[in-house]
Each structure stands twice: as structure tokens, then as C-alpha cells.
Amino acid sequence: MIAELVSSALGLALYLNTLSADFCYDDSRAIKTNQDLLPETPWTHIFYNDFWGTLLTHSGSHKSYRPLCTLSFRLNHAIGGLNPWSYHLVNVLLHAAVTGLFTSFSKILLGDGYWTFMAGLMFASHPIHTEAVAGIVGRADVGASLFFLLSLLCYIKHCSTRGYSARTWGWFLGTGLCAGCSMLWKEQGVTVLAVSAVYDVFVFHRLKIRQIIPTIYKRKNLSLFLSISLLTFWGSSLLGARLYWMGNKPPSFSNSDNPAADSDSLLTRTLTFFYLPTKNLWLLLCPDTLSFDWSMDAVPLLKTVCDWRNLHTVAFYTGLLLLACYGLKSPNADRECNGKTVTNGKQNANGHSCLSDVEYQNSETKPSFASKVENGIKNDVSQRTQLPSTENIVVLSLSLLIIPFVPATNLFFYVGFVIAERVLYIPSMGFCLLITVGARALYVKVQKRFLKSLIFYATATLIVFYGLKTTIRNGDWQNEEMLYRSGIKVNPAKAWGNLGNVLKSQSKISEAESAYRNALYYRSNMADMLYNLGLLLQENSRFAEALHYYKLAIGSRPTLASAYLNTGIILMNQGRTEEARRTFLKCSEIPDENLKDPHAHKSSVTSCLYNLGKLYHEQGHYEEALSVYKEAIQKMPRQFAPQSLYNMMGEAYMRLSKLPEAEHWYMESLRSKTDHIPAHLTYGKLLALTGRKSEAEKLFLKAIELDPTKGNCYMHYGQFLLEEARLIEAAEMAKKAAELDSTEFDVVFNAAHMLRQASLNEAAEKYYDLAARLRPNYPAALMNLGAILHLNGRLQKAEANYLRALQLKPDDVITQSNLRKLWNIMEKQGLKTSKT
């Protein structure tokens, strides 16, 4: 137990500094915006949606079915909300548990000596685990590993009790259940059944390749044949159920996720896919350069046989073949057992006797019974007393390294990544065993004590270096900015783009713009980056540039609804209403098939329809507006906040004098968001109109209470007071509104109008003048300023504003009438007019 505890403690200690880390990278979509984590969402949705909250059968689903992992996120959310500390704590504890189980598994293969300790420490400290442990979405890999090892340990127990105890099938049942749970944490967990079969054949029964078929043909070891058959049946059942549940269709990915899969050249695809396992092994052996993302051009495609990286591929598969041959070769009488030389099985090591392979072939492949003394009490227990040979462990290590990695090789189906470090969490078990057993074999083979010490301390030094690298890499995962900066040298396009988002959230606008432009320098057709740059420019009132980048984003990805949405909003604000209308309509017609995030797409489509309805509303086409609003409600996704849409529905019904319907939608708006200020104001106006004055005033006062800094609230309340003939109070509200929102034309203009109605003409002049400066080309503002100047006796200034208003709107009858009246007064006073 000491080795297990120490290894687990190291695994825990190395990642303690991640407890203070923030959510990073994929955590946002899997946790922050995942509706399946919210208490109002039925928990059963977890079993129908993918890891990101999209319906599993949807054409755009990632098909990553990990309900147990999502369920653990939901429990985290229920206990600690969106506090990242609790999520990181669960990840670290899971890693410590997996490390302990792996050390126990290593003890079965290597015995109680220090080599087991070495294997456990190496797994605990390996830097390739950082993404899986420090990144919260990596919990899927860590959780799958936990049940992977539990399943494998159950099968080992099944093997050791097979034929001697009725409990053996209980252990087999545990194997199947844990394998199923592992698959429900992450898909590759099901591969434990294949690894279990390898253990049974090549480690427990110590069969060689040439012995397998005769054994089956001669019907020897029927129990082995039955166990392997059951493993095959259960594995096939799990895979079949998994395929059926996801709609019998593989996922689809963009070409940037896996460029090789999108290549038209068979040679390019073949060479690249053969090379990628080599690159993954190098990351396990020398994890010097790690990155949060290896998509796009992080690993350039191998397009010709002359590419020097093909030499790495040849060396990798040659080494793999040699190791496999070594593990499956004919037995040798001389071998070692847990670091001690054994000849013909005569040496006893760590309490385990070891038989030579020659003797083993002549013995029954059955567990022997040994007496075990614990605390002075003698118990008969069934156990295997022979430790596996180096060759056996090499075969099992290779199976642990290769089989769980097979789903990521693009061999059976294309995957949505080039390299994913967290996918190597389970295969790293095989790697750690392979390195440890290799070091042990060298340690036994050499005779000089100096060389033995050198091998031992070299292995220990490797573990120390791994631990130091893990500590440094954990620092990169402390926050998104550090993480993305660390990935620039591997994947500059993705890293600069994500860094731009972080810098923008920190209000570092110029740095964010530079980051976006850097990303586009490396990959000019990234629709998301083009859109993000356009959004940044739009928010800084650089509308022409923003429209340019939105157009490029749409050209790169014609289904990017958010780009249509913001294009339409800019066009609408610029008065280009027909262009805006066409843009919103086009957006509303984009289907959500094969989109990575259909929820976000539906939200953008709903927002487009909402803005199209507002456009119709402003043009006085209230029936058309209602029709569009109803369509928006039909297409609205669950996570969309509907309060503004419902409020506008009420406004449209109000303009059509359908007051009961209007009241219904105002109430729906307040029901969906009780502190929605616009609904308080519009509903208050309706209540005032229908004679429910006290209720209306309560709503206006509640709106002011919700946001005392919002001038619009005071303006609406002032209008109510004005209609109630409470002129002094109305004037105070008008002044307060204009002071708070002195840059908002509508607030300032309406405040001036209210002050004029309250006969406070001097104050009205001040705010009419401010409104005219806010919109110098708006005829109504100039006409009203002229009128108040006219009333206040500033006749020449009044004339100037009337004339300017008529230049903008020559046929305005009211302005023309006011100007004629002004000229009459000026002529009577002997003042010079423009007409003279």
C-alpha cells in the first residue's frame, strides 16, 4: 500500500496549484454555456445529448457521448455553481485515485519492489497528463481511466479465481460493468475489454502467437475461450449500442480540425496518418513542447515520400515490430523476476516464485493455492504466485499503449483533431510500464554495480524531470492568457485568435486587434477570427471596417448567422433599411444542419428575427412585425433569453390597440425575467392607459429602483407624471433623465419636450439644444429647437434652426408655418430676416 499512497500523494501534490486556476479553453462550452448542467434542465437530457449539450442525433453533434462526465459536472454545478475551484478539485482527486490504481496494477506485474514504485511515480508525474487534469473537460479521460483500471483489475481477479470459485463470474460482471462505465465517461474506455483479452492470453496463460490456434482447435482451456468470447460479445454490444444511440452516423468535422482527413490526396492522408502516432509517442517520451490545441497546421501534412519525417515513421513502426517480436518470441530459460535474475524458476523474488517459460509450458496454467498469514491468522487464498516475465509485460504494455489509442488514429473513422494530449492519458499507462520494465531488464542484464546504479538513477532523474515539467506546464493552465501565449509557437493561428478574445475581455482593445490580425496572418480564412475582429471594430464604432470583415467571414463560412446578425444591425443603424431587411431574412433561412454549435446558431437566428421585427415595428408595419416575432418564438432555443422578444410582442399589440394581448406578453416578459426594466416601463404605460394608475406608478418606481442610473426610467415616469398634471415632479424627472443619459438622443429630446409641456421653457431650450447637437442632421430636433427659441424670444437663432430644418426636410408644413410666423414677428420688430 505504501507505493500506492506515495504515488497518489505525488499525483495530488503536483496538481494542487491548479485548484486556483480559472476555466480555460473548452471549459466554457462544456460547462458555462451547457444547458444540461442547469437545475431547470431535466437531468435525463444528459443521456440524449452529447458532451457539449447538443442533441446526439443532430447532424452537427460532435457525437462525443460522455453522460457520466456531464453528470459529474452537473453535480459540481449543483454544489458550487460556476466556481472553478470545485471542478479542479474533483479532477485532481480523480487523478490521484487513478495513480493509486495504476500502481496497484503495476504491482501485479512487477511485484512489491521499487520498480513498481518507479512506474507509479512516473505515471503520477508525466506532463502529458496536464491537459487532462488541469483542463476541466479532461475529466472525461481521467474518469474513463479510473473505470478502465477497475475493469482490468476485476478481470485479473476473474482470471485468478476462474475454475476455483463461484465468485469468478462476479468479478467478470464487475469487468463488464466497469468497462461500460468507462465508455460512458469517454468512448475509448471500451478498449479495456481488448486489453483484458491480451492479459488473459499473453500474461495469465502465457501463450505465444503460434500456440493460440492449436489451443482453440484442440479445445484446451475452454474457460479461456469462454472468457474471451464473452469479452468479445460484451464489447460488440457496447459498440453497437453506442453507434445506435448516436444515430448510426459518424460525426462531421471542419477541415481545420483534421486537415489530413480533408485532403484529396490518398498519399498525403496515408503518410500523415502513419506519422501522427510517431508524433504522439514522441510527446510521451519527450514532452518538451505541449499545446492546448494541435489542429490546423500545427503538424504540417506529409505530402511526399521525400519528407524527412517519414524516417521517423519507419523508425517508429520498426521499433514497434521489434518490441512485439520480443514479447511474442519463443521462451528463454533465463529471465529475471522483479529485478532479480531467475534461472529455471529457482529464484524467489519479493515473495513470488517465478517459473521459467519451459517449466511453465509443462505446468498447468492454473492458479496455485498458497497459505497467507495476516496478523497471525492463516488464511487460504487463491492467488497467482508467478510474476509475468519481461516478455509478457512488454506485450501487455504495448497493448495498453496501442489499443486505447486506436480510436484516435483515423483508422476506422476520422476524428476531430490532429493531436489531443488528453487522449494520451490511458495510453501513457502502457508507456510508463514499458519504460519501467525496460529499465528493469537493463538493470538485471548488466553486471557492474556502477551501471546498475546509473540505470536506476537515470530512471529516477527522468521522473524528476517529468515532475518539473508538469509543475511548469500547470502554470500555463492557470488562466487563458498564459495558456494561449504558451501555444503560439505550436498553433499560432488558433493561439493568437483565442488570445485576442481574452485581451478583448480585459478591455485591451488595441492588443486584441493586433492578436486577431496576427491570427489572420497565419490563416486568413478563419471565419471565427474574421467575425471576432469585425465585432471588435463594430464595438469601437468603426462600422465600415466591421462590415468588411463580416463580409469576409460570411464568404468563408456562409452559415455564420452571427455575422449576418451584426451586419444587419449596422445597416439598420445606418438607415439602410432595405439592405438590413434582406440580411436578416437571409440569416433566418439558414438551417442548422452540420453546424458544430446549433444552439448558438439558433440564438443568432432568433436575434435576427427579433431585429427584423423591430425594423418592421419602426416602419409602422405592426402586423408584419408580429408575424416575425412569432417565428422567432418558434425557432428560439432553450438558452435564449426571451424577455425582450416578449416585450416587443406586447409593444406591437399595443400599437394595434389589442390591449389584452399586449398585457399578456408584457406579463410573459416579466415572468421570464422579473427585473427586465423595459417591460416594467411598457407595461406601466399600458396600465396607465387603462386607468390602473397606482399599479402603473409602482412599475415606474420599481424600474427606477432596479437601475437608478438609467435616465430612460426617469423619462418614462416623468411622462406619466406629466399626463397626471403633476408638472413640478415631471420636470424634475425630465431633468434627472437628461443628466443621466446626456448622450442618448431619445432621452434628451423627450426630456426637453416634457419640460416645454411643463412651461419650463428655459430648461427646455437647454435640452433641445443638446439634442440638436447630438443629431445635427435630424430635422425634428432642429425644428423643435427653433420653436423653443422662438418662444423664448431668440428670434434670429430660431430662424437659423428653422432654415436648417427645411434644408433637410423642405416639405415640412409645420416648420414652414412656424417660419412664416417668426418672420412676421421679426418684421414687426424691425429685425432683418433671411427673406429680405
Secondary structure, DSSP 8 states (H G I E B T S, - for coil): -HHHHHHHHHHHHHTGGGGG----TTHIIIIIT-GGGSTTS-GGGGGTB-TTSSBTTSTT------HHHHHHHHHHHHHHTT-HHHHHHHHHHHHHHHHHHHHHHHHHHH-SSHHHHHHHHHHHH-GGGHHHHHSGGGHHHHHHHHHHHHHHHHHHHHHHHTTT-TTHHHHHHHHHHHHHHHHHH-GGGGGHHHHHHHIIIIIIS---HHHHHHHHHTT--HHHHHHHHHHHHHHHHHHHHHHHHTTS------TTT-HHHH-S-HHHHHHHHHHHHHHHHHHHH-TTS--S---TTSS----STT-THHHHHHHHHHHHHHHHHHHHS---SEEEETTEEEETT--EETTEE---HHHHHHS-SS--EEEEEETTEEEEEE-------HHHHHHHHHHHHHGGGGGGTTSSS--S-S--GGGGTTHHHHHHHHHHHHHHHHHHH---HHHHHHHHHHHHHHHHHHHHHHHHHHHHTTSHHHHHHHTTTT-HHHHHHHHHHHHHHTT-HHHHHHHHHHHHHH-TT-HHHHHHHHHHHHHTT-HHHHHHHHHHHHHH-TT-HHHHHHHHHHHHHTT-HHHHHHHHHHHHT---TT-S-HHHHHHHHHHHHHHHHHHHHHTT-HHHHHHHHHHHHHH--TTS--HHHHHHHHHHHHHTT-HHHHHHHHHHHHHH-TT-HHHHHHHHHHHHHTT-HHHHHHHHHHHHHH-TT-HHHHHHHHHHHHHTT-HHHHHHHHHHHHHHTTT-HHHHHHHHHHHHHTT-HHHHHHHHHHHHHHSTT-HHHHHHHHHHHHHTT-HHHHHHHHHHHHHH-TT-HHHHHHHHHHHHHHHHTT---TT-
